[in-house]
Amino acid sequence: MLLFCLLLSFLGSGLSSPAADVQPWGTWWEDYQRYLASQGAVGVTEGSRLLPDSQQNAISVRCGEDKMVVTVQRDLFGIGKLVKASDLTLGPQKCPPGSQSTNTAVIFQVALQDCGNVLQMTSDLLIYSTNLTYNPSPPRNVPIIRTNAAKVLIQCYYPRHGNVSSNPIKPTWVPFSSTISAEERLGFSLTLMTDDWSAPRTSNIFQLGDVFRIQASVDLANHVPMMIYVDSCVATQSADVNSSPRYEIINQNGCLVDGKLEDANSAFTSPRSQPDELQFSVDAFRFTGTNSSVIYITCALRTVAVSQVPDQSNKACSFNKASNSWSPLQGPTNICSCCDTGNCLVLAGQSRREWTNQGYRSIRKRSADSDDSDDEEFMDTLGLTVVVRTEQSQALAVKEDSRQLETWELVALGSLGLILLTVCIALIVTKLIFKRKQYVSAIQK
């Protein structure tokens, strides 16, 4: 708008005839809308050659409640040559275009979780990311191509605490930490930490060769001191903990079995920082046979009284490759022997736990003649997600923020535009009147 005012002022200053007319002020609002739209799609070829400015909207994305619709104009490069629909794919799994495609546009309509799409989360947003790939194929029996390949990053943003369509988003999974309160307001947490364990990690994106540093903790509030343990942790490719493939990181009430692998150094951090915190490191990994980079980690957490002596049911055991044996974080060495035999005990009175999609929550029952502080036990299941990439993406983003402007924002923006327009017109009219007076005065003289 400021540029528009300056332009009009420049035009006004160049008028030297009283018969000159003021030109129409133009469709500034439409131009502004086109500018906003142009920010939603940016394409780049692998050779870092930007698509022509006129083609910045050749790719568009519409984010729905559970799906995304990506529309690609077949004149992708704006040179009058239509790309073949078969040369366009979506996502790491190379999903083909849908049947909705037309002679002028190629349309992909996929579920947010399909095609190898990656889910990332921040404290405010759910971000689904995928790639649109154009890989031109040569004409039959002709060994040449006339367009460059291109890859464009597509992203859909959803507010974690807002609405999409008419249904509120209530994500089960959080990226860096997960907290659920059990009875008596005990808050269990599972958090990705920085390398020095000093603070929560600000990103859940890793490369192979990195380390997941995970901290399990419990907020005791006014409760008596408790000791926290991680009974089990399992990694899956979906939020369903019973899905396949499924990889056990911790099992048998605290055996960190991932550390037994030749290429792993996973272990509990010794010593404990405090009884209500338990830290462990896991070398980053990916599932084979899939292009998905998202891993769901689900852990069963449990607290017992600090006076509880570590035993086969209450332990945190790491595998020591130097001695080829298990080592407990606390307690006698023999409590870890069951990690190999697989017969770690379940305490009497403790119900056996079964994985479900919703996890579990229970409190161990206390007998009438038992000491409350020694026999009390709280349990919960929490999950977190990590994204493990094998290489850095070189694509530019095509983004659409699904959060729409509220009515009051539109009204405020329109009002501001009208005010600025009125001021500009008033300045120009004043300047024209002044010049006309000068012109008339010059003629009279």
Rosetta blueprint (number, residue, H / E / L):
1 M L
2 L H
3 L H
4 F H
5 C H
6 L H
7 L H
8 L H
9 S H
10 F H
11 L H
12 G H
13 S H
14 G L
15 L L
16 S L
17 S L
18 P L
19 A L
20 A L
21 D L
22 V L
23 Q L
24 P L
25 W L
26 G L
27 T L
28 W H
29 W H
30 E H
31 D H
32 Y H
33 Q H
34 R H
35 Y H
36 L H
37 A H
38 S H
39 Q L
40 G L
41 A L
42 V L
43 G L
44 V E
45 T E
46 E L
47 G L
48 S L
49 R L
50 L E
51 L L
52 P L
53 D H
54 S H
55 Q H
56 Q L
57 N L
58 A L
59 I E
60 S E
61 V E
62 R E
63 C E
64 G L
65 E L
66 D L
67 K E
68 M E
69 V E
70 V E
71 T E
72 V E
73 Q E
74 R L
75 D L
76 L L
77 F L
78 G L
79 I L
80 G L
81 K L
82 L L
83 V L
84 K L
85 A H
86 S H
87 D H
88 L E
89 T E
90 L E
91 G L
92 P L
93 Q L
94 K L
95 C E
96 P L
97 P L
98 G L
99 S L
100 Q L
101 S L
102 T L
103 N L
104 T L
105 A E
106 V E
107 I E
108 F E
109 Q E
110 V E
111 A E
112 L L
113 Q L
114 D L
115 C L
116 G L
117 N L
118 V E
119 L E
120 Q E
121 M E
122 T L
123 S L
124 D L
125 L E
126 L E
127 I E
128 Y E
129 S E
130 T E
131 N E
132 L E
133 T E
134 Y E
135 N L
136 P L
137 S L
138 P L
139 P L
140 R L
141 N L
142 V L
143 P L
144 I L
145 I L
146 R L
147 T L
148 N L
149 A L
150 A E
151 K E
152 V E
153 L E
154 I E
155 Q E
156 C E
157 Y E
158 Y E
159 P E
160 R L
161 H L
162 G L
163 N E
164 V E
165 S L
166 S L
167 N E
168 P E
169 I L
170 K L
171 P L
172 T L
173 W L
174 V E
175 P L
176 F L
177 S E
178 S E
179 T E
180 I E
181 S E
182 A L
183 E H
184 E H
185 R H
186 L L
187 G E
188 F E
189 S E
190 L E
191 T E
192 L E
193 M E
194 T L
195 D L
196 D L
197 W L
198 S L
199 A L
200 P E
201 R L
202 T L
203 S L
204 N L
205 I E
206 F E
207 Q E
208 L L
209 G L
210 D L
211 V E
212 F E
213 R E
214 I E
215 Q E
216 A E
217 S E
218 V E
219 D E
220 L L
221 A L
222 N L
223 H L
224 V L
225 P L
226 M E
227 M E
228 I E
229 Y E
230 V E
231 D E
232 S E
233 C E
234 V E
235 A E
236 T E
237 Q L
238 S L
239 A L
240 D L
241 V L
242 N L
243 S L
244 S L
245 P L
246 R E
247 Y E
248 E E
249 I E
250 I E
251 N E
252 Q L
253 N L
254 G L
255 C E
256 L L
257 V H
258 D H
259 G H
260 K H
261 L L
262 E L
263 D L
264 A L
265 N L
266 S L
267 A E
268 F E
269 T L
270 S L
271 P L
272 R L
273 S L
274 Q L
275 P L
276 D L
277 E E
278 L E
279 Q E
280 F E
281 S E
282 V E
283 D E
284 A L
285 F L
286 R L
287 F L
288 T L
289 G L
290 T L
291 N L
292 S L
293 S L
294 V E
295 I E
296 Y E
297 I E
298 T E
299 C E
300 A E
301 L E
302 R E
303 T E
304 V E
305 A E
306 V L
307 S L
308 Q L
309 V L
310 P L
311 D E
312 Q L
313 S L
314 N E
315 K L
316 A L
317 C E
318 S E
319 F E
320 N E
321 K L
322 A L
323 S L
324 N L
325 S E
326 W E
327 S E
328 P E
329 L L
330 Q L
331 G L
332 P L
333 T H
334 N H
335 I H
336 C H
337 S L
338 C H
339 C H
340 D H
341 T H
342 G L
343 N L
344 C L
345 L L
346 V L
347 L L
348 A L
349 G L
350 Q L
351 S L
352 R L
353 R L
354 E L
355 W L
356 T L
357 N L
358 Q L
359 G L
360 Y L
361 R E
362 S E
363 I E
364 R L
365 K L
366 R L
367 S L
368 A L
369 D L
370 S L
371 D L
372 D H
373 S H
374 D H
375 D H
376 E L
377 E E
378 F E
379 M E
380 D E
381 T E
382 L E
383 G E
384 L E
385 T E
386 V E
387 V E
388 V E
389 R E
390 T L
391 E L
392 Q L
393 S L
394 Q L
395 A L
396 L E
397 A E
398 V E
399 K E
400 E E
401 D E
402 S L
403 R L
404 Q L
405 L L
406 E L
407 T H
408 W H
409 E H
410 L H
411 V H
412 A H
413 L H
414 G H
415 S H
416 L H
417 G H
418 L H
419 I H
420 L H
421 L H
422 T H
423 V H
424 C H
425 I H
426 A H
427 L H
428 I H
429 V H
430 T H
431 K H
432 L H
433 I H
434 F H
435 K H
436 R H
437 K H
438 Q H
439 Y H
440 V H
441 S H
442 A H
443 I H
444 Q H
445 K L
